Amino acid sequence: MSERLVPVLLLVVLFAAALAAMVWGWKRRGRSQQHLPRPADHPLAHLGEGIDHGPVDAVYVDTVLAAQPLERVVAHGLGQRAKARVTLGDGGSWRLEREGAPDLTIPAADLVEITSGPGMAGKFIGGDGLLILRWRLGGQLLDTGLRLARRTDHDLLLSRKEHA
């Protein structure tokens, strides 16, 4: 019995140390990104916009530094994966209502580009399965990935890139 106890205890300690290191790293990354301003969370009507399309179901994958798909932004809850409802305003602004995480509004003036890609930190699908919004938060360019529930919504919202 005791000959099995030592290896099991070592594995438990190793597992706890690995979890502690991950938590420490997540918090450290969040502190290093606190210079980013808190994103807007206004309804589209607050921006003077009606609804062009949506709301549609999606998964908010995460937000990363622009063109760096593995550099997750964790400040202000931007790194939290969540179920979401996505709405496109008639003026080009985007509203992301996330379950269990702060809602997010990307004003049309801050939107730089709408593309699609195979994935980013937290979700790799292949092909062009993620809708990626490149936008400016303060002086930082960010990419936000969305996995829309229906391909027709993905294609329709991607076609709005001409307006970005």
C-alpha positions in Angstrom: 0.0 0.0 0.0 2.7 2.5 1.0 4.7 1.7 -2.1 1.8 3.1 -4.2 1.1 6.0 -2.0 4.4 7.9 -2.7 4.0 7.9 -6.5 0.4 8.9 -6.2 1.3 11.8 -3.9 4.0 12.9 -6.2 1.6 13.0 -9.1 -0.9 15.0 -7.0 1.8 17.5 -6.1 2.9 17.8 -9.7 -0.6 18.3 -10.9 -1.2 21.0 -8.3 2.0 22.8 -9.2 1.0 22.7 -12.9 -2.4 24.2 -12.1 -0.8 26.9 -9.9 1.6 27.8 -12.7 -1.2 28.2 -15.2 -3.2 30.4 -12.8 -0.1 32.5 -12.1 0.6 32.9 -15.9 -3.0 33.9 -16.6 -3.0 36.5 -13.9 0.4 37.8 -15.0 -0.8 38.2 -18.6 -3.9 40.0 -17.4 -1.8 42.5 -15.4 0.5 43.1 -18.3 -2.5 44.0 -20.5 -4.2 46.3 -18.0 -3.1 49.3 -20.1 -5.8 48.4 -22.6 -9.0 50.5 -22.0 -12.1 48.7 -21.0 -14.1 47.9 -24.2 -17.5 49.5 -24.7 -20.6 47.5 -23.8 -23.3 49.9 -25.1 -26.4 48.6 -26.9 -26.4 49.5 -30.6 -29.2 52.0 -30.0 -26.8 54.0 -27.7 -24.6 54.5 -30.8 -27.7 55.6 -32.8 -27.9 52.4 -34.8 -30.6 50.0 -35.7 -30.2 46.3 -36.4 -28.9 45.2 -39.8 -28.5 41.5 -39.0 -29.1 39.3 -36.0 -28.9 38.5 -33.3 -27.5 35.2 -34.3 -26.0 32.4 -32.2 -22.2 32.0 -32.0 -19.3 31.0 -29.9 -17.1 33.8 -28.9 -13.7 32.1 -29.2 -11.5 34.8 -27.8 -9.6 38.0 -28.6 -5.9 38.0 -29.5 -3.4 40.6 -30.5 -3.8 41.3 -34.2 -2.0 38.9 -36.5 -0.8 36.9 -33.5 -3.4 34.1 -33.2 -1.7 32.6 -30.1 -1.4 35.8 -28.1 -4.6 35.8 -26.2 -5.8 39.0 -24.5 -7.1 38.2 -21.1 -7.7 41.8 -19.7 -11.3 42.8 -19.1 -12.6 39.3 -19.8 -11.7 39.4 -23.5 -10.0 35.9 -23.2 -13.0 34.1 -21.9 -14.7 31.7 -24.3 -18.5 32.0 -24.2 -21.7 31.4 -26.0 -22.7 34.6 -27.6 -25.4 36.4 -29.5 -24.0 38.6 -32.3 -25.8 41.6 -33.8 -24.6 43.8 -36.6 -25.8 47.4 -36.5 -27.0 49.2 -39.6 -24.1 51.7 -39.1 -21.5 48.9 -39.1 -21.0 48.4 -35.3 -21.0 45.0 -33.8 -22.7 43.9 -30.5 -21.5 40.7 -28.8 -23.7 39.6 -25.9 -21.7 36.9 -24.1 -23.0 34.4 -21.5 -20.9 34.6 -18.3 -18.6 37.3 -19.6 -19.0 41.1 -20.2 -20.8 42.1 -23.3 -18.8 43.9 -26.0 -19.6 46.5 -28.5 -17.2 47.3 -31.4 -18.1 50.7 -32.8 -17.9 50.9 -36.6 -15.2 53.6 -36.3 -12.9 51.1 -34.5 -13.5 48.2 -37.0 -10.6 47.7 -39.3 -11.3 44.5 -41.2 -13.6 41.5 -41.3 -12.0 38.2 -42.4 -12.2 34.5 -41.8 -9.6 32.1 -40.8 -8.8 28.6 -39.5 -8.6 29.5 -35.9 -6.8 31.2 -33.0 -5.8 30.5 -29.4 -8.5 28.2 -28.0 -10.1 27.0 -31.2 -8.6 25.7 -34.5 -11.2 24.5 -37.0 -9.4 24.6 -40.3 -10.5 26.2 -43.5 -12.2 29.5 -42.9 -14.5 28.5 -40.0 -13.9 31.5 -37.8 -15.2 34.9 -38.5 -12.5 37.3 -37.4 -13.1 41.0 -36.5 -9.9 43.1 -36.5 -10.6 46.2 -34.4 -8.8 48.9 -32.5 -9.0 49.2 -28.7 -7.2 52.3 -27.7 -3.9 52.1 -29.6 -3.9 48.3 -29.9 -5.1 46.3 -32.9 -7.0 43.1 -31.8 -8.6 40.2 -33.6 -11.8 38.7 -32.1 -12.8 35.2 -33.3 -16.4 34.1 -33.6 -17.7 30.6 -34.6 -21.2 31.2 -35.9 -23.8 28.5 -35.5 -25.0 28.7 -39.1 -22.7 29.0 -42.2 -25.2 31.3 -43.9 -24.8 33.8 -41.1 -21.0 33.5 -41.3 -21.1 34.2 -45.1 -23.6 37.1 -44.8 -21.6 38.8 -42.0 -18.3 38.2 -43.8 -19.8 39.9 -46.9 -20.1 43.1 -44.8 -16.3 43.5 -45.0 -16.9 45.9 -47.9 -18.5 48.3 -45.3 -15.6 48.0 -42.8 
